[in-house]
Amino acid sequence: MIEARLQDAKLLSLTSEAQAAAEDGAKLTAQLLAFGRRQPLNPKLMDIGRFVSGFSDLLRRTLGEAIELRTIISGAANEALVDGSQLQNALLNLAINARDAMPRGGRLSIEISRLRLDADYARMYPEIRTGEYVLIAVTDTGVGMSSETKERAFEPFFTTKGMGAGTGLGLSMVYGFAKQSGGLVQLYSEIGQGTSIRIFLPAQKTRSAIDPEPADEGRKPDFPRGFERILVVEDDARVRRVTVSRLLDAGYSVLEASNGIEALALCDENHDIALLFTDVVMPGGMAGDELAHKIRAMRPEIKVLFTSGYAEPTIAGRELAEAGSWLKKPYTARQLAVRLRELLD
């Protein structure tokens, strides 16, 4: 895109060098991915929930007695075209990683559900294709990952384990399997809070006659609207921008903060905030439940809605579970709009 706008020969030369370097990187990446996906897939139509339940005993033996395994299946229409042996290998890899992250024991949850990812959600994650997916969320209560580790988590041969304890190909193989199956993988993790790996597999369109068609691009969807002022607290700038845009489109007045300290200052300065919409795990030493506790002490009338990428709300603390007002990522614009009206009305 830049090359087409340039006239300077020196700059064109630099652009060509950059493109050549990118092409070299692309070739190397292709070779590594071919290694990670070298076994041909044999996809078959299967009920993902039933399949995972079928080898839960193997997962329990892999985890050991100190780790509790929970399997949560939502709904009955969780069919997808998938290679069963490769899916089993992927989940075993994740179970081994979770076991190593919980040396003193803990809990591993596998949650299976069906959801539609719309264009609105794809604005936050450009690698996502819109459509229906079966989501497999594998969440542990382990030590979590640093930001540096998260950035390299899917990189082939990268490992934080000691010499001889791992090849570093576990997560990269999970990634390769999901991509080759037409899906994707997302990772949520915070130090001391645990890790959640989400595998999205394209669902079979068995409910096409039941589900409504997506709204036309030129027509605004009929979502519940509001007028109140909402304080949005989210450390991921991209997610925060999209959330604020959603709320403005729905008629709300919005204040935004990237951490708890900023949010408390805004709450002190603005006395017309009706609802706090906050992520649960954030950097800076103040989690979402702690922020909610401080704001409720200042302004008891403010409603609170939590959001989290983790499978279970209790992972962030008791108050979140007791409040019961939480929205699990990924969520659609409609889900957010409906939940807001449930709280504010």
C-alpha positions as CSV (number, residue, x, y, z in Angstrom):
1,M,0.0,0.0,0.0
2,I,2.8,2.4,0.8
3,E,4.8,1.4,-2.3
4,A,2.0,2.5,-4.6
5,R,2.1,6.0,-3.1
6,L,5.9,6.5,-3.3
7,Q,8.0,8.3,-6.0
8,D,11.3,8.6,-4.2
9,A,13.7,5.8,-5.5
10,K,15.5,5.5,-2.2
11,L,12.2,5.0,-0.3
12,L,11.1,2.5,-2.9
13,S,14.3,0.5,-2.4
14,L,13.7,0.4,1.4
15,T,10.1,-0.7,0.8
16,S,11.3,-3.5,-1.4
17,E,13.8,-4.6,1.2
18,A,11.0,-4.7,3.8
19,Q,8.7,-6.7,1.5
20,A,11.5,-9.2,0.8
21,A,12.1,-9.6,4.5
22,A,8.4,-10.2,5.1
23,E,8.3,-12.8,2.3
24,D,11.3,-14.6,3.9
25,G,9.4,-14.6,7.2
26,A,6.3,-15.9,5.5
27,K,8.2,-18.8,3.9
28,L,9.7,-19.8,7.2
29,T,6.4,-19.5,9.0
30,A,4.7,-21.7,6.3
31,Q,7.4,-24.3,6.8
32,L,6.9,-24.4,10.6
33,L,3.2,-24.6,10.3
34,A,3.5,-27.4,7.8
35,F,5.5,-29.3,10.4
36,G,2.9,-28.6,13.1
37,R,0.0,-29.7,10.8
38,R,1.8,-32.5,8.9
39,Q,-0.8,-35.2,9.7
40,P,-3.8,-35.0,7.3
41,L,-7.1,-34.4,9.1
42,N,-10.0,-36.8,8.9
43,P,-12.9,-34.7,9.9
44,K,-16.2,-36.2,10.9
45,L,-19.5,-34.8,12.1
46,M,-19.6,-35.2,15.9
47,D,-21.2,-33.8,19.0
48,I,-18.3,-32.1,20.7
49,G,-19.8,-32.2,24.2
50,R,-20.5,-35.9,24.0
51,F,-17.0,-36.6,22.5
52,V,-15.2,-34.7,25.3
53,S,-17.2,-36.4,28.0
54,G,-16.3,-39.7,26.5
55,F,-12.6,-39.3,27.3
56,S,-12.9,-37.3,30.5
57,D,-11.5,-40.3,32.4
58,L,-8.3,-40.1,30.4
59,L,-8.1,-36.3,31.2
60,R,-8.5,-37.0,34.9
61,R,-5.7,-39.5,34.8
62,T,-3.5,-37.0,33.0
63,L,-4.3,-34.3,35.6
64,G,-3.7,-36.4,38.7
65,E,-5.6,-36.5,42.0
66,A,-4.7,-33.0,43.1
67,I,-6.6,-31.3,40.3
68,E,-10.4,-31.1,40.0
69,L,-11.8,-31.5,36.5
70,R,-15.1,-29.9,35.6
71,T,-16.9,-30.4,32.3
72,I,-19.7,-27.9,31.5
73,I,-21.8,-28.4,28.4
74,S,-24.4,-25.7,27.4
75,G,-27.1,-26.7,25.0
76,A,-27.5,-29.7,22.8
77,A,-26.5,-28.4,19.4
78,N,-22.7,-28.6,19.6
79,E,-22.0,-30.5,16.4
80,A,-18.9,-29.7,14.3
81,L,-16.8,-31.3,11.6
82,V,-13.6,-32.2,13.3
83,D,-10.9,-34.8,13.5
84,G,-11.6,-36.6,16.8
85,S,-8.0,-37.8,17.4
86,Q,-6.5,-34.4,16.7
87,L,-9.1,-32.7,19.0
88,Q,-8.3,-35.2,21.7
89,N,-4.5,-34.6,21.3
90,A,-5.2,-30.8,21.5
91,L,-7.1,-31.1,24.8
92,L,-4.5,-33.5,26.2
93,N,-1.8,-30.9,25.4
94,L,-3.9,-28.2,27.2
95,A,-4.5,-30.5,30.2
96,I,-0.7,-31.2,30.5
97,N,0.1,-27.5,30.4
98,A,-2.6,-26.8,33.0
99,R,-1.3,-29.6,35.2
100,D,2.2,-28.1,35.1
101,A,0.8,-24.7,35.9
102,M,-0.9,-26.1,39.1
103,P,1.9,-28.0,40.9
104,R,0.0,-27.7,44.2
105,G,-3.4,-28.6,42.7
106,G,-6.3,-26.6,41.5
107,R,-9.2,-26.8,39.1
108,L,-9.5,-27.3,35.3
109,S,-12.8,-26.4,33.7
110,I,-13.7,-27.5,30.1
111,E,-16.8,-25.5,29.0
112,I,-18.5,-26.3,25.6
113,S,-21.1,-24.1,24.1
114,R,-22.4,-22.8,20.8
115,L,-22.3,-19.2,19.8
116,R,-22.6,-16.8,16.9
117,L,-19.7,-14.4,16.3
118,D,-21.0,-11.4,14.4
119,A,-19.4,-8.6,12.5
120,D,-19.5,-6.5,15.6
121,Y,-17.3,-9.0,17.5
122,A,-15.0,-9.3,14.5
123,R,-14.2,-5.6,14.8
124,M,-12.3,-6.4,18.0
125,Y,-10.5,-9.5,16.5
126,P,-9.9,-9.1,12.8
127,E,-8.7,-12.7,12.4
128,I,-12.2,-13.9,13.2
129,R,-14.7,-14.8,10.5
130,T,-18.3,-14.2,11.3
131,G,-20.6,-17.3,11.7
132,E,-21.6,-20.0,14.2
133,Y,-19.0,-21.8,16.2
134,V,-18.6,-24.4,18.9
135,L,-16.5,-22.9,21.6
136,I,-14.3,-25.1,23.8
137,A,-13.0,-23.1,26.7
138,V,-10.2,-24.8,28.8
139,T,-9.6,-22.8,32.0
140,D,-7.2,-23.5,34.8
141,T,-6.5,-21.8,38.2
142,G,-2.7,-22.0,37.8
143,V,0.1,-19.5,37.9
144,G,-0.9,-17.7,34.8
145,M,1.4,-16.2,32.1
146,S,3.3,-12.9,31.9
147,S,2.6,-10.6,29.0
148,E,5.9,-11.7,27.4
149,T,4.9,-15.3,27.6
150,K,1.5,-14.7,26.2
151,E,3.0,-12.9,23.2
152,R,5.1,-16.1,22.4
153,A,2.7,-18.8,23.6
154,F,1.8,-20.1,20.2
155,E,5.3,-19.9,18.8
156,P,6.7,-23.3,17.8
157,F,9.6,-24.5,20.1
158,F,8.9,-21.7,22.7
159,T,8.6,-23.1,26.2
160,T,9.0,-21.9,29.8
161,K,9.6,-25.4,31.0
162,G,13.1,-26.7,32.0
163,M,15.4,-28.7,29.7
164,G,13.8,-32.0,28.7
165,A,10.4,-31.1,30.2
166,G,8.7,-30.0,27.0
167,T,9.2,-29.3,23.3
168,G,7.3,-26.0,23.1
169,L,5.1,-27.4,20.4
170,G,2.0,-28.1,22.5
171,L,0.2,-24.8,22.1
172,S,1.5,-24.3,18.5
173,M,-0.1,-27.7,17.6
174,V,-3.4,-26.7,19.2
175,Y,-3.2,-23.5,17.1
176,G,-2.4,-25.4,13.9
177,F,-5.2,-27.9,14.5
178,A,-7.8,-25.1,15.1
179,K,-6.7,-23.1,12.1
180,Q,-6.6,-26.2,9.8
181,S,-10.1,-27.0,11.0
182,G,-11.3,-23.6,9.9
183,G,-11.4,-22.1,13.4
184,L,-9.1,-20.2,15.7
185,V,-7.6,-20.1,19.2
186,Q,-7.7,-17.2,21.7
187,L,-5.7,-17.0,25.0
188,Y,-6.6,-15.2,28.2
189,S,-4.1,-15.3,31.1
190,E,-3.0,-13.2,34.1
191,I,-0.2,-13.9,36.6
192,G,-1.7,-15.5,39.7
193,Q,-5.2,-15.8,38.2
194,G,-4.9,-18.7,35.7
195,T,-5.2,-19.3,32.0
196,S,-8.1,-19.8,29.6
197,I,-7.5,-21.2,26.1
198,R,-10.5,-20.9,23.8
199,I,-10.8,-23.1,20.7
200,F,-13.5,-21.9,18.2
201,L,-14.5,-24.6,15.7
202,P,-17.0,-23.9,12.9
203,A,-20.4,-25.3,13.8
204,Q,-22.5,-27.3,11.5
205,K,-25.6,-25.2,10.4
206,T,-28.1,-27.5,12.0
207,R,-30.1,-24.6,13.3
208,S,-30.3,-22.5,10.2
209,A,-34.1,-22.8,10.1
210,I,-34.3,-21.7,13.7
211,D,-31.8,-18.9,13.9
212,P,-32.6,-15.6,12.4
213,E,-30.5,-14.3,9.5
214,P,-27.9,-11.6,10.5
215,A,-29.2,-8.0,10.0
216,D,-28.5,-6.4,6.7
217,E,-25.3,-4.3,6.6
218,G,-27.2,-1.1,5.9
219,R,-29.9,-1.7,8.6
220,K,-29.3,-1.0,12.3
221,P,-30.2,-4.0,14.5
222,D,-33.1,-3.5,16.9
223,F,-31.2,-3.5,20.2
224,P,-32.5,-2.2,23.5
225,R,-31.4,1.4,23.9
226,G,-30.6,3.7,26.9
227,F,-29.6,7.1,27.9
228,E,-27.7,6.6,31.2
229,R,-24.0,7.4,31.8
230,I,-21.8,4.3,32.0
231,L,-18.2,4.0,33.2
232,V,-16.3,1.5,31.1
233,V,-13.0,0.1,32.6
234,E,-11.0,-2.1,30.2
235,D,-7.2,-2.3,29.9
236,D,-7.2,-3.6,26.3
237,A,-7.5,-0.4,24.2
238,R,-8.9,-2.1,21.2
239,V,-11.7,-3.9,23.2
240,R,-12.4,-0.6,25.0
241,R,-12.8,1.4,21.8
242,V,-15.3,-1.1,20.4
243,T,-17.2,-1.3,23.7
244,V,-17.5,2.5,23.9
245,S,-18.6,2.6,20.3
246,R,-21.3,0.0,21.0
247,L,-22.6,2.0,24.0
248,L,-22.6,5.3,22.1
249,D,-24.5,3.7,19.2
250,A,-27.1,2.5,21.8
251,G,-27.7,6.0,23.1
252,Y,-25.6,5.9,26.3
253,S,-23.2,8.5,27.7
254,V,-19.8,7.0,28.3
255,L,-16.8,7.5,30.4
256,E,-13.8,5.3,29.9
257,A,-10.8,4.2,31.9
258,S,-7.9,1.8,31.4
259,N,-7.4,0.8,35.1
260,G,-9.0,1.1,38.5
261,I,-7.1,4.2,39.6
262,E,-8.5,6.2,36.6
263,A,-11.9,4.8,37.2
264,L,-12.0,5.9,40.8
265,A,-11.0,9.4,39.8
266,L,-13.7,9.6,37.2
267,C,-16.3,8.3,39.7
268,D,-15.3,11.0,42.1
269,E,-15.6,13.7,39.5
270,N,-18.9,12.5,37.9
271,H,-21.9,12.0,40.1
272,D,-24.3,10.8,37.4
273,I,-22.8,7.4,36.7
274,A,-25.5,4.8,36.6
275,L,-23.5,1.7,35.9
276,L,-19.9,0.4,36.1
277,F,-18.9,-2.0,33.3
278,T,-15.5,-3.4,34.2
279,D,-13.1,-6.2,33.2
280,V,-12.3,-8.5,36.0
281,V,-8.5,-9.0,35.7
282,M,-6.5,-5.8,35.0
283,P,-2.9,-4.7,35.5
284,G,-2.0,-2.1,38.1
285,G,-2.9,-4.1,41.3
286,M,-6.6,-3.4,41.4
287,A,-8.9,-6.2,40.0
288,G,-12.5,-5.5,38.9
289,D,-14.1,-6.9,42.0
290,E,-11.9,-4.6,44.2
291,L,-12.8,-1.6,42.1
292,A,-16.5,-2.4,42.3
293,H,-16.2,-2.7,46.1
294,K,-14.6,0.8,46.3
295,I,-17.1,2.4,44.0
296,R,-20.0,0.8,45.8
297,A,-18.6,2.2,49.1
298,M,-18.6,5.7,47.5
299,R,-21.9,5.4,45.5
300,P,-24.1,2.4,46.6
301,E,-26.7,3.1,43.9
302,I,-24.3,2.4,41.0
303,K,-25.0,-0.9,39.3
304,V,-22.1,-3.2,38.3
305,L,-21.6,-5.4,35.4
306,F,-18.4,-7.5,35.2
307,T,-16.9,-9.0,32.1
308,S,-14.2,-11.7,31.8
309,G,-12.5,-14.0,29.4
310,Y,-12.4,-16.8,32.0
311,A,-14.9,-19.6,32.0
312,E,-15.9,-19.1,35.6
313,P,-16.7,-15.8,37.4
314,T,-15.4,-17.2,40.7
315,I,-11.9,-17.1,39.4
316,A,-11.6,-13.4,40.2
317,G,-13.0,-13.6,43.8
318,R,-16.1,-14.2,45.8
319,E,-17.8,-10.8,45.2
320,L,-18.1,-11.5,41.5
321,A,-19.8,-14.8,42.0
322,E,-22.2,-13.3,44.6
323,A,-23.1,-10.3,42.4
324,G,-24.1,-12.6,39.6
325,S,-23.9,-9.7,37.1
326,W,-21.3,-10.7,34.6
327,L,-20.9,-11.1,30.9
328,K,-18.5,-13.7,29.5
329,K,-16.2,-12.8,26.7
330,P,-16.8,-13.1,23.8
331,Y,-20.2,-11.2,23.9
332,T,-22.2,-9.7,21.1
333,A,-23.6,-6.1,21.0
334,R,-27.1,-7.5,21.5
335,Q,-26.0,-9.5,24.6
336,L,-24.4,-6.4,26.1
337,A,-27.5,-4.2,25.3
338,V,-29.9,-6.7,26.9
339,R,-27.8,-7.2,30.0
340,L,-27.5,-3.4,30.6
341,R,-31.3,-3.0,30.5
342,E,-31.8,-5.9,32.8
343,L,-29.6,-4.1,35.4
344,L,-30.8,-0.5,34.8
345,D,-34.5,-1.2,34.5
